Amino acid sequence: MVKKNDDWRILAYKGYMDGQKFEKIDFVSSDKNDHEHCEFCYTKITDLENLSEKVEKSGYVYKDLEKNRSHWLCQECFNDFKERFNFKS
């Protein structure tokens, strides 16, 4: 069954996280990185205080070991799409 891409957050999504296991963690800044963004809605995920925009302190992370890269999702997007894309936690 083909699922219609009826949500703006997934218009560019190509399925690279389908069926992957995610871990919910608090974001911790480092010298190299002080934030990440949700792969779908681009909400900033950071431990820094920033009152000028919406931020999340934690998120769901899938670590792609082959590409040495982490993919972050905010709580809302993880919940909205976990069944559709078979995300595991």
N, C-alpha and C positions, 0 to 999 in steps of 0.2 A: 504494500500500500504506500503510495507516495503521499507525503505530508506537505500540505500547502505552507509556504513561507509567508504567513499572514502577519508577522510581527516585525517591525522595523529593526529590532535588535538582532535578528538572525538573517537578515537579507544577504549579508556577505559571508555567512558561515558556511564552511565547506566540509564539515563533518569530522574534522581532525580530533575531536574530543569524544566522539560517540563511544559509549560503553566503557569509558575510562573511570578509574577510581580516583576520587577526590578526597582530600583531607581538609577539615576545617581548622584553620590556624589563625592566630593573631599575627598581624604584620609587624615586623621589627625592622626599623631602618638600619642601614649600614652606611659606611663611607661611600660606597658605590651606588647605592639606591635608597631613596627615601620614600618611594611609593610604587605602586603598580596600578593598573586599571583593569576593570572587569572587561573580559573579552567581548561581551555582548553590549552592554549599555555604557561602557567607558566611565563608570563611577570610579572615583579615586579611592584606593585602599591604602591607608597609611596610618602610622602611629603618631604623626604630627598633628598638632592642633591647627585647624584651618576653618575659620568661621565664614569665609567668603564663598564656600562651595560645599556641596554634599560630599561627605567622606564616610568610609566604613573603616573600622579598626581591625576587622578580621574578614576573612573570605575563604572560599573553597579553592584549593590548589591541586592541579594535576601536574605532576612533574614528568615531562617528556624526556626520558633519559637518552634516547637516541639523538635528539637534537639539542640536548643540554639546555633545556628551556622550561620555565614554569608558566602555566596558564592559570590565571586567576579569574574567579567568578564572585560577584557579590552575592549576598544571601538571597536577595529577591530573584535574581536571574537563575541561580542554582535551583531554587524551589520551583520557579516557573517552567524550567526546561528539563528537570531531572528525569521525568518519565518519558518525555518526547525523544530525548537523546540517550536514554538508558545510562545516565550518570550513576555511579556507585559511590557510596560514602562509608 
